[in-house]
Amino acid sequence: MITAKLRHLHIAPRKVRLIADLIRGKSTTEAVTILNFTTKKAALDIQNLLNSAIANAKNNFQLDPSNLYILKISVDEGPKIKRFMPRARGSANEIQKKTSHINLVLEEIEKGAGKLKATKEEEVAKDEKIEKIKKEEKPKLKPEAKIRATKSEKGAKRIFRRQVF
């Protein structure tokens, strides 16, 4: 298990949990792709945390980054910074600037797989599948329009207005 922590992030935990829920249980490559296309501010911070965890796994434990998935990601409440806003008649309201603590845990998909490379037989089988897909006929893009009935047949109207050329 590879862990990474991000503490005192100046974004409310409620907002960060939205992003954490998107990537929980996903593989690291899929999670990075999701975070790249997420427009929330917290996505960048979680992506940096995920990249840090992947780097820890690669350098400290010699694990293959594509063989990892997010086992657990939790977003906890950090300390609140308290500020005050002046209000009417000399009173003041408290403003709480909330912070978050994020804990990320990565795990291997296949135990002991590490940096194993695909065998020659698997590569040949993969190449054959690709060639079969390329050889298959591609479907026609535009189906021909059909004219079902004309006015001459018992007063029926045309269903399709397009003409076949």
C-alpha positions as CSV (number, residue, x, y, z in Angstrom):
1,M,0.0,0.0,0.0
2,I,1.4,3.4,-1.1
3,T,0.1,6.4,0.8
4,A,0.2,10.1,0.1
5,K,-1.2,13.0,2.2
6,L,-2.1,16.5,1.4
7,R,-2.8,18.6,4.5
8,H,-4.2,22.1,5.0
9,L,-5.6,22.6,1.5
10,H,-7.5,25.9,1.5
11,I,-10.7,24.4,-0.1
12,A,-13.7,23.3,1.8
13,P,-13.9,19.5,2.2
14,R,-17.4,19.4,0.7
15,K,-16.0,20.7,-2.6
16,V,-13.0,18.4,-2.6
17,R,-15.2,15.3,-1.9
18,L,-17.0,15.9,-5.2
19,I,-13.7,15.3,-7.1
20,A,-12.5,12.4,-4.8
21,D,-15.8,10.5,-5.5
22,L,-15.0,10.7,-9.2
23,I,-11.7,8.8,-9.0
24,R,-12.3,6.4,-6.1
25,G,-11.7,2.8,-7.1
26,K,-10.3,3.7,-10.6
27,S,-7.0,2.8,-12.0
28,T,-4.3,5.5,-11.9
29,T,-4.2,6.0,-15.6
30,E,-8.0,6.4,-15.7
31,A,-8.0,8.7,-12.7
32,V,-5.3,11.0,-14.3
33,T,-7.4,11.3,-17.4
34,I,-10.6,12.2,-15.4
35,L,-8.7,14.8,-13.4
36,N,-7.3,16.4,-16.6
37,F,-10.7,17.1,-17.9
38,T,-12.4,18.1,-14.6
39,T,-12.8,21.9,-14.3
40,K,-13.0,22.2,-10.5
41,K,-10.2,23.9,-8.7
42,A,-9.6,21.0,-6.4
43,A,-9.0,18.7,-9.3
44,L,-5.5,20.2,-9.9
45,D,-4.5,19.6,-6.2
46,I,-5.8,16.0,-6.2
47,Q,-4.0,15.4,-9.5
48,N,-0.7,16.6,-8.0
49,L,-1.3,14.4,-5.0
50,L,-2.0,11.4,-7.2
51,N,1.2,12.1,-9.3
52,S,3.2,12.2,-6.0
53,A,1.8,8.9,-4.9
54,I,2.5,7.3,-8.3
55,A,6.1,8.6,-8.1
56,N,6.5,7.2,-4.6
57,A,5.3,3.8,-5.9
58,K,7.7,3.9,-8.9
59,N,10.8,5.1,-7.1
60,N,10.5,3.6,-3.6
61,F,8.7,0.3,-4.4
62,Q,9.7,-0.3,-8.1
63,L,6.0,-0.8,-9.0
64,D,4.5,-0.3,-12.5
65,P,2.3,2.9,-12.4
66,S,-0.2,1.3,-14.9
67,N,-0.7,-1.7,-12.4
68,L,-2.0,0.5,-9.6
69,Y,-5.5,1.6,-8.6
70,I,-6.9,4.0,-6.0
71,L,-7.8,1.8,-3.0
72,K,-8.9,4.6,-0.7
73,I,-9.2,8.3,-0.9
74,S,-10.6,10.2,2.1
75,V,-11.2,13.9,2.5
76,D,-11.3,15.1,6.2
77,E,-11.9,18.5,7.7
78,G,-8.8,20.5,8.6
79,P,-8.6,23.5,10.9
80,K,-10.8,26.5,10.2
81,I,-9.4,30.0,9.9
82,K,-11.8,32.4,11.5
83,R,-12.3,35.9,10.2
84,F,-15.0,38.6,10.9
85,M,-17.1,40.7,8.6
86,P,-18.5,44.0,10.0
87,R,-22.3,44.2,10.0
88,A,-24.9,46.8,10.8
89,R,-25.0,48.6,14.2
90,G,-21.5,47.7,15.2
91,S,-21.9,44.0,15.2
92,A,-19.8,41.4,13.3
93,N,-20.4,38.0,11.8
94,E,-17.8,35.2,11.8
95,I,-16.5,33.8,8.5
96,Q,-15.0,30.4,8.6
97,K,-12.3,29.7,5.9
98,K,-12.3,25.9,5.8
99,T,-9.4,23.6,5.0
100,S,-9.1,20.0,4.0
101,H,-6.8,17.0,4.7
102,I,-6.7,14.4,1.8
103,N,-5.4,10.9,2.3
104,L,-4.7,8.8,-0.8
105,V,-3.9,5.0,-0.8
106,L,-2.8,3.1,-3.9
107,E,-2.7,-0.7,-4.3
108,E,-1.5,-3.1,-6.9
109,I,-4.2,-4.5,-9.3
110,E,-2.3,-7.8,-9.7
111,K,0.0,-8.7,-6.8
112,G,3.6,-9.3,-7.8
113,A,3.1,-8.2,-11.4
114,G,5.6,-5.4,-11.0
115,K,7.4,-4.5,-14.2
116,L,6.6,-7.7,-16.2
117,K,6.6,-7.3,-19.9
118,A,4.2,-9.0,-22.2
119,T,5.4,-12.2,-23.8
120,K,6.0,-12.6,-27.5
121,E,2.9,-14.8,-27.8
122,E,0.7,-12.1,-26.3
123,E,2.2,-9.5,-28.6
124,V,1.6,-11.7,-31.7
125,A,-2.0,-12.3,-30.6
126,K,-2.6,-8.6,-30.1
127,D,-1.2,-7.8,-33.6
128,E,-3.5,-10.5,-35.1
129,K,-6.5,-8.9,-33.5
130,I,-5.6,-5.5,-34.8
131,E,-5.2,-6.8,-38.3
132,K,-8.6,-8.6,-38.2
133,I,-10.2,-5.3,-37.1
134,K,-8.6,-3.4,-40.0
135,K,-9.7,-6.0,-42.5
136,E,-13.4,-6.0,-41.5
137,E,-15.7,-4.1,-43.7
138,K,-16.8,-0.7,-42.5
139,P,-20.5,0.1,-42.4
140,K,-21.9,2.6,-44.9
141,L,-22.2,6.0,-43.5
142,K,-25.5,7.1,-45.1
143,P,-28.3,4.6,-45.4
144,E,-30.4,4.9,-48.6
145,A,-33.8,6.7,-48.1
146,K,-36.9,4.7,-48.9
147,I,-40.1,6.0,-50.2
148,R,-42.9,3.9,-48.8
149,A,-46.0,5.2,-50.4
150,T,-47.1,7.8,-52.9
151,K,-50.4,9.7,-53.3
152,S,-51.5,7.3,-56.1
153,E,-51.7,4.4,-53.6
154,K,-55.0,4.8,-51.8
155,G,-54.4,8.4,-50.8
156,A,-51.4,7.7,-48.6
157,K,-48.8,10.5,-48.1
158,R,-45.1,10.3,-48.5
159,I,-43.2,9.4,-45.3
160,F,-39.7,10.4,-46.4
161,R,-39.2,13.6,-48.3
162,R,-35.7,12.9,-49.4
163,Q,-35.1,11.5,-52.9
164,V,-32.8,8.6,-53.7
165,F,-30.2,9.4,-56.3
